[in-house]
């Protein structure tokens, strides 16, 4: 089952501001969402319980970044990409 990955324009701008190595690592991890965006094997994807009406998922990217995304039908919407520290501050270490 293939999914389309749509990345928020602010997230794209953030990734483009990073060094080449970080860009490549993030792009490689985001490509995995095309094939399987749901949590399961590997442990790098997780469903968060932030709001009852919306399922928000978290993808750990290496040891440096976290992407937050939603799944609607066959589309994965990447809403944010943050450093681990930014993510911990924003989401209070979920």
The 8 nearest C-alpha neighbors of each residue, nearest first, counted from 0:
[[1, 34, 2, 35, 33, 73, 36, 3],
 [2, 0, 34, 33, 3, 73, 35, 32],
 [1, 3, 33, 73, 74, 34, 4, 75],
 [2, 4, 74, 33, 75, 73, 5, 1],
 [3, 5, 75, 74, 76, 33, 2, 6],
 [6, 4, 76, 75, 77, 3, 7, 74],
 [5, 7, 77, 76, 8, 4, 78, 10],
 [8, 6, 10, 78, 9, 77, 11, 5],
 [7, 9, 11, 10, 12, 6, 13, 78],
 [10, 8, 12, 11, 7, 13, 79, 6],
 [9, 11, 13, 7, 8, 12, 79, 80],
 [12, 10, 8, 14, 9, 13, 15, 7],
 [11, 13, 9, 15, 10, 14, 8, 16],
 [12, 14, 10, 16, 11, 15, 9, 17],
 [13, 15, 11, 16, 17, 12, 22, 10],
 [14, 16, 12, 13, 17, 11, 22, 18],
 [15, 17, 13, 14, 12, 18, 22, 11],
 [18, 16, 14, 15, 22, 21, 19, 13],
 [17, 19, 21, 20, 22, 16, 15, 14],
 [20, 18, 22, 21, 23, 17, 15, 24],
 [19, 21, 23, 22, 18, 24, 17, 25],
 [22, 20, 24, 23, 19, 18, 25, 17],
 [23, 21, 19, 25, 20, 24, 14, 26],
 [22, 24, 26, 20, 21, 25, 27, 19],
 [23, 25, 21, 27, 22, 26, 20, 28],
 [26, 24, 28, 22, 27, 23, 29, 21],
 [27, 25, 29, 23, 28, 24, 22, 30],
 [28, 26, 24, 30, 25, 29, 23, 31],
 [27, 29, 25, 30, 31, 26, 60, 24],
 [30, 28, 26, 31, 32, 27, 25, 33],
 [31, 29, 27, 32, 28, 33, 26, 34],
 [30, 32, 29, 33, 28, 34, 35, 27],
 [31, 33, 36, 35, 30, 34, 29, 4],
 [34, 32, 2, 31, 1, 30, 3, 35],
 [35, 33, 1, 32, 31, 2, 0, 36],
 [34, 36, 32, 37, 33, 31, 1, 0],
 [37, 35, 32, 34, 38, 33, 31, 75],
 [36, 38, 35, 39, 44, 45, 32, 46],
 [39, 37, 44, 45, 36, 46, 40, 42],
 [38, 40, 42, 41, 37, 44, 45, 43],
 [39, 41, 42, 38, 43, 44, 37, 35],
 [40, 42, 43, 39, 44, 38, 45, 59],
 [41, 43, 44, 40, 39, 38, 45, 59],
 [42, 44, 59, 58, 41, 45, 60, 38],
 [45, 43, 58, 38, 57, 42, 59, 37],
 [44, 46, 57, 38, 56, 47, 58, 43],
 [45, 47, 56, 55, 57, 48, 38, 54],
 [48, 46, 55, 56, 49, 45, 54, 57],
 [47, 49, 50, 46, 51, 54, 55, 53],
 [48, 50, 47, 51, 55, 53, 54, 90],
 [51, 49, 53, 52, 48, 54, 55, 47],
 [50, 52, 53, 49, 48, 54, 55, 47],
 [51, 53, 50, 54, 49, 48, 55, 69],
 [54, 52, 50, 51, 55, 49, 69, 48],
 [53, 55, 69, 56, 46, 52, 47, 48],
 [56, 54, 69, 47, 68, 46, 53, 67],
 [55, 57, 46, 68, 45, 67, 47, 69],
 [56, 58, 67, 45, 44, 66, 46, 68],
 [59, 57, 44, 66, 65, 43, 60, 67],
 [60, 58, 65, 43, 61, 64, 57, 44],
 [61, 59, 64, 65, 58, 62, 28, 25],
 [60, 62, 63, 59, 64, 24, 25, 65],
 [61, 63, 60, 64, 59, 83, 65, 82],
 [62, 64, 83, 61, 82, 60, 65, 59],
 [65, 63, 82, 60, 83, 81, 59, 62],
 [64, 66, 59, 81, 60, 58, 80, 83],
 [67, 65, 80, 58, 79, 57, 81, 68],
 [68, 66, 57, 79, 56, 78, 77, 58],
 [67, 69, 77, 56, 76, 78, 55, 57],
 [70, 68, 55, 76, 75, 56, 54, 71],
 [69, 71, 75, 74, 76, 72, 68, 73],
 [72, 70, 74, 73, 75, 69, 76, 54],
 [71, 73, 74, 70, 75, 2, 3, 69],
 [72, 74, 2, 71, 3, 75, 70, 1],
 [75, 73, 3, 71, 2, 72, 70, 4],
 [74, 76, 70, 4, 69, 5, 3, 77],
 [75, 77, 5, 69, 68, 6, 78, 4],
 [78, 76, 68, 6, 67, 79, 7, 5],
 [79, 77, 7, 68, 67, 76, 6, 10],
 [80, 78, 67, 10, 66, 77, 81, 7],
 [79, 81, 66, 10, 65, 67, 64, 82],
 [82, 80, 65, 64, 86, 85, 83, 79],
 [81, 83, 64, 85, 84, 63, 65, 86],
 [82, 84, 64, 86, 63, 85, 65, 87],
 [83, 85, 87, 86, 82, 88, 81, 63],
 [86, 84, 82, 88, 87, 83, 81, 89],
 [85, 87, 83, 89, 84, 88, 81, 90],
 [88, 86, 92, 84, 91, 90, 85, 89],
 [87, 89, 85, 91, 86, 90, 84, 92],
 [90, 88, 86, 87, 91, 85, 92, 84],
 [89, 91, 87, 92, 88, 86, 93, 85],
 [92, 90, 87, 88, 89, 93, 86, 85],
 [93, 91, 87, 90, 88, 86, 89, 84],
 [92, 91, 90, 87, 47, 86, 48, 49]]
